[in-house]
């Protein structure tokens, strides 16, 4: 009997030892981990593996201070899907890069820090493919030059990305959602914000005292309190090709921003107010589609003049609440022949007029799937029937149904729909 009991106890002991040996536990480290200037990792027990200039996390890191501090140039810090988590103690950072260049930070989750990633006086660094969530400031750049922030998911923070006194930055392809503020630039220049998805934030993109050719282009900005804001002497910036749609409180706001900001080629649709201007003049708006906003434009302060077209024949903007005739052409719209520009101007106020309003939405590619439901069906036929025979200026004119854009909805347009009836697109 004793031998049986001893055997059972031995089996239990061996099983426990094997379980402990093979059980996978996440590696953790308290305090701050340093990648030193000589390439060493301090402390050496930290869950980071070095292979030349590549430093790869091998486990999660919990820190009650800064998470990882980089003191070396020309390296890659690869999170490999692991998490760096803080305790929100100010002013700690998940990743700190100060006075460094050519550092890549990628593929990690960073959460619960006052600053998720902080770059100061640093240049030519890359922050890509990270999940940055539940921080005060997701990514913060200060006094830095030529850095790239791309392909990150930044959520549930007070501000997603902030730039201060920085230039030449590229912010592209990020998903920035459910933050109090999405992207903020202060005293920054020559930076590009492009191809980002910015949704469900209090404010989408803000520029304060930021001039000299910052570019905001090709972003999808939806359901924010304020989509794009230029304020406090933000001049010589470009806002182009953005989709500013679906229930933003304000599409684009200019406050105290004059002198040649260019706002062109944007789709500004289904917002409470499309454009809101305060104390702003000498800006140029053209080739924008202002469609079904509760208020297309509100100029809060009178006496401030802006330019609302790109001259003739380039034209101005498309206004869904304006249906002028198109019989004449020419710079004064007094020559015979249509030119896809309204014969009468769109007057906003005494100092602001679109002299060449567009008959068709800018950049619109005609499609017989008029309601964009993916199939050419009876609903498209009905929409064409309601507009059949109309020309610009008539009450039933529908520019989307004029498939060949010849200025009349007729049998030629109907034939296109009939031949493609039943197709999925």
N, C-alpha and C positions, 0 to 999 in steps of 0.2 A: 504493500500500500504506500509506504514511504517513497519507493522508487517511482510509483505512478504520479504522486504529488510533486516530486522533484522534477519529473519530466514535464509536467504541465507548467510548473513555474518557469522552467528553462525556456519552453516554447513562448510563454508570455513575454519573458525578458527579451528574447531574440526578436520577437515581433515588434516590440516597442522600440528596440534599437534600430531596426530596419526602417520603421515608420519615421523615426526622427531623422535618419540619414537621408531619406528620399523625399520627405515632405518639403514642398517648395514654399518658401516664405519670402515675401517681398523684402528686399534690402532697404534699410532706412538709415538715416543719419540725422542726428540733432545738431543744431548750430549751423555754421556756415562752411561750405566746401569751397576751396580755392583751386583754380588752375593757375599755377604760378608761372612767372615769366620764364623760368628755366624748363617749363613743361611738366613739372611734377604735380601730383595731386595731393592736396593737403586737406584733411588727414588722408594717409594712404589707404585707410580702411573704407573710404567712401565708395559707394556703389557706382563707380565710373571706371571703365576700362579704356586704356590708352593704346592706340595703334598708330604710331607716327603722329600726324597732326589731327587725327580723329579721336574724339573723346566720346564714348558711348555709354549711356546710362545702362546699368544692369539691374536696377531696382528702383522702387519709389523712394523719394526723399521727403521727409517731414522736417521742417525747420522752424525754430522759434526766433530766427534772426533772418539775415539774407540767406537765400538758398544757395546759389552758385555764383561766385565772383570770378570773372575771367581777367587774368593779368597778362595774357599772351596774345600776340597777333597771329594772323594766318592759320586759324584752326577751325575745325568743325566740332560743334557740340550737338550730338545726335541723341535726342531723348528716347528713341526706339520705342515710343508709345508709353513710356513711364511718366509718372506724375511728380511734380515738385509742388509741395503744398506748404503754405505758411499759416500763421495765426493772426494775420492782419495787424501785427504790431508795427506802428509807424516808426521810421520810414523804410521798412524792409522791402526788399525786392526779390522776386523769384530768380531772376537772372540780372546780374550787374555787369555792364561793359563800360568802362570809363577810360578814355584816352587810348582806345584800341582801334585797329583797322583790320578789315578782311576776316571778321569772325562770322561764322554761320551758326545760327541757332535754329534747330529744326526738330519736328516730330515729337514734341513733348506736350504734356498737359501742365499748365501752370495755374494755380488757383489760390485764393485766400491770402493775397498780399496787397498792401497799399499800392505797389507797382509790380505788375506781372513781369515785364521786362523793361529795364531802364538802360538807355544809352546816353552817355554824356561825353561831349568833346570827342566823338568817335566818327570814323568815316569808312565808307565802302563796306559796310556790314550787311548781312542778309538775315532776315527773320522770316522763316517760311514753314508752312504746314503744321503749325502749332494750334492746340486748343487752349485758349486763354479765357478763363471764366471766373466769375465771382471775385474779381479784384476791384480795388478802387479805380486805378488807372491800368488798363490792360497793357498797352505799350506806350512808353514815354521816351521821346528823343529830345535832348537838350543840347543846343550849340553844336550840332552835328551836321555832317556833310555827306551827301551822296549815298544814303542808305536805302535798302530795299526791304519792304514789308509786303509779303505776298502769300496768298493761299492760306491764311490763318482763319480760324473760327474764333470770334471774339464776342462773348456774350455775358450778360448779367453783371456788367460793371458800371461804375459811375461814368466813365468815359472809355470808349474802346481804344482809340489811338490818339495821342496828343503829341504835337510838335511845337517846340518853343525855340525861337532864334536859330532855326535850322534851315538848310537850303539843299536843293538838288535831291530831295527824297522821292522815292517811288512807292506809292501805296496802291497795290493792284490785286484784283482777284480775291479779296477777302470777303468773308461772310460776317457782317457786323450787325448783330440783332439783339434786341431786348436789353439795350443799355440806356442809361439816362441820356448820354450823348454819344454819338457815333465816332466822328473824326473831328478833331479840333486843331487848327493851325493858328499860332500866335507869333507875330513878328517873323514870319517865315517866307521864303521866296523860292522861285524856280523849282517848285515841286509838282509832281503829277499824282492825281487821285483818279484812277481809272479802273473800270470793269469790276467794281465792287457791288455786292448786294448789301443794301443798307435798309433795314426794315425794323419797324416796331420800336424805334428809339424815341426819346423825347425830342432830340434834335439830330438830324442826319449828319450834315457837314457844316462846320463853322470856320470862317476865316476872320481873324481879328488883326488889324494892323498888318496885314499880309499882302504884299504887292509884288510887282515885278515877275509876271508871267507864271504864276501858279495856274495849273490846268486841272479842271474837273471835267472828266469826259467818260461817256459810255457806262455810267453807273445806273443800276436799277434801285430806285429809292421809293419805297412804298410805306404807307401807314406810319409815318413819323409825325410828331407835332409840327416840326419845321424841317423841310427837306434840305435846303441849301441856304446858308446865311452868310452874307458878306457885310462886315461891319467895321467901324472905327478906322476909316481911311484905308480900306483895302482896294487898291487900284491896279489897273493893268493886269487883270486876271481874265481867264477864259473859262466859260462854262458852256460845254457843247456836247450834243449827242447823248444826253442823259434821258432816261425814262423816269419821269417824276409823276407817279401815278398812284391811284387807289387810296384816296382818303388821307393824304397829308393835310394837316391844317393849313400850312402855307407851302407853296411850291418853292419859289425863290424869293428871298427877302434881301433887299439892299438897304443898309442903314449907314448914312454918312459915308457912302462909298461912291466917289465920282471919278472922272478922268479915265475913261476908256476901258472899262470892263466890257468884255464881249460876251453876250448871251445868245447863242445860236444853235439851231438844229435840235432843240430839246422837245421831247413830247411831254407836255404838261397837261395832264388829263385827270378829271374826276377828283379834284382837290377842292377844299373849301375856298381858298383863294389861290389863283395861279401865280401872280406876281404882286409883290407888295414893296413899295418904294417909299423911303423916308429920307429927306435931306440928301438926295442923291441925284446927280445930273451928269451929262456928258457920257453916258453909257450907251452901248449900241445893242439893240434887240432885233434879230432877224432870223427868218427861216425856222421859227419855233411854231409848234402846233399847240394852240391853246384850245382845248376841247372839253366841253361839259364841266368846267369849273363853276362852282356856285357864283363866284365873282372872278372874272378873268384877270383884271388888273385893278389894284387899288393904289393910287398915289396919295399918300397921307398928307404930304406937304405940298401946297401949290407953289408955282413959280419956278420949279426945277425942271429943266428941259432935257430930254433924252432923245436919242435917234432910234426910230422903230422900223427901219427898213435898211436894205443894202443897196438902195438906188435902183435905177431902171437899167436893164431888164431883170436884174437878179431878184428883186422883189422883197417883200416884207415878211409878215407872219400869216399863219392861217388861224382864223377866229371862227369857232363853231357857232357863235351867236351873231354872225354877220354874213349876209347873203347878197352881195352887190351884183349888179349885172356885169357881163363881160362882152361888150360889143365893140369897144374901141381899144386902141393900143397906143404906144408911144409914151415918152416921158411925161407928157401932159394929158395922156389918155384922151386925145382928141383926133387920133388917126383911125381910119377905117380898118377893121379886122381885130379879132379877139387875140389875147396874148396870155391867158390864164392868170391875169391880174385884174382885180376889181376896178371898175371904172370910177368908183368913188372911194375916198380914203376912210380909214377907220379912226375916228376921233376919240381919244381917251380924255384929254382935257385941252385947255387952250395952248399948252406948251408941249403936248405930246400927241403926235399923230403918226399912224402908219399910212404913208402915202401910197403904198403899193401892196395892199392886202392880197393874199394868195387865194385863188379860187379852189384849189385842191390842197389837201394836207401835204406838207413838205416831205418828200421822200417816200410818199405812199406808192406802193406797187399794186395796181388794180388786181383784184381777185373776185371771181364770181361767188365765192363763199363770203357773202357780205356780212354775216353775223359771226364769223369766225368760230363756228361750232364744229368744224372739221368735215362737213358734208355739204354738197351742193344739192339743195332739196327745195321743197315747196315754199319754205320760209324765204328763201332767196328770191324765188319767182315772185312772191307777193311783194317783197320790198321793191323789186324792179317795177312791178305793175303800178305801185303807188306813185312812183316818180316818172313813169313813162311819158315821154313827150315834153319834159321840162327842160329848161335852160337856166343858167345862172341868173338869179334875181327873182325867179318864180318861187311861190310858197312851197311847192312840192319838190324843189330841186334837191338832189341828193348826190354830192360829188363822188361818193363811193360807188355808185351804181353806173356812172359814166365810164365804162370799162376802157374805151379807146380815147377818152379824154378829148373828145372833139367838140364839147360844149353843148351836146344835146343827147338825151337818153332816148334811143330809138331802136329800130329793128336790129341794127348791127350789134348793139349791146345784148339784146334779147337772144339773138342767135348763139352768142358765146355761152350764155347760161344754158340754153336748151341742149347744145351739143355736149356739154359736160354734166348734164343733170344726172344725179346719182353717184357721181365721183366722190371719193373721200380725198381730202387734201391735208 
